[in-house]
Amino acid sequence: QVQLVESGGGLVQAGGSLRLSCAASGRTFSTYTMGWFRQAPAKEREFVAAISRGGGSTKYADSVKDRFIISRDNAKNTVYLQMNNLKPEDTALYYCAAAPLGSSWNRVGEVGIYAYWGQGTQVTVSS
């Protein structure tokens, strides 16, 4: 089992940047595919980015491609989301999630493959 705690959210003006962090407990962090999702009020939770266990593969939603960068440091049990050129439509509660060993990379955009979720960190982008 793994516990996830996000941090780094806040209020930023459009065009600004934020870096989210997600710290994981436990000694098996490197066995999990990690993902970031977000949920705006009255909307469904949507995929943002994912990174493979070793960090060699990444995947992004089209809406954030070329603006966001996901990375991980397995020695620190932490996954990051660097968000650049933020837009008001990026405003949401951002969650990190862990998908266990054996999860299909082809399905990393699906909420259902992730077994563990953090509580979320709020990102608000003003225009």
Secondary structure, 3 states (H helix, E strand, C coil): CCCEEEECCEEEECCCCEEEEEEECCCCHHHCEEEEEEECCCCCCEEEEEECCCCCCEEECCCCCCCEEEEEECCCCEEEEEECCCCHHHCEEEEEEEECCCCCHHHCCCHHHCCEECCCEEEEEEC
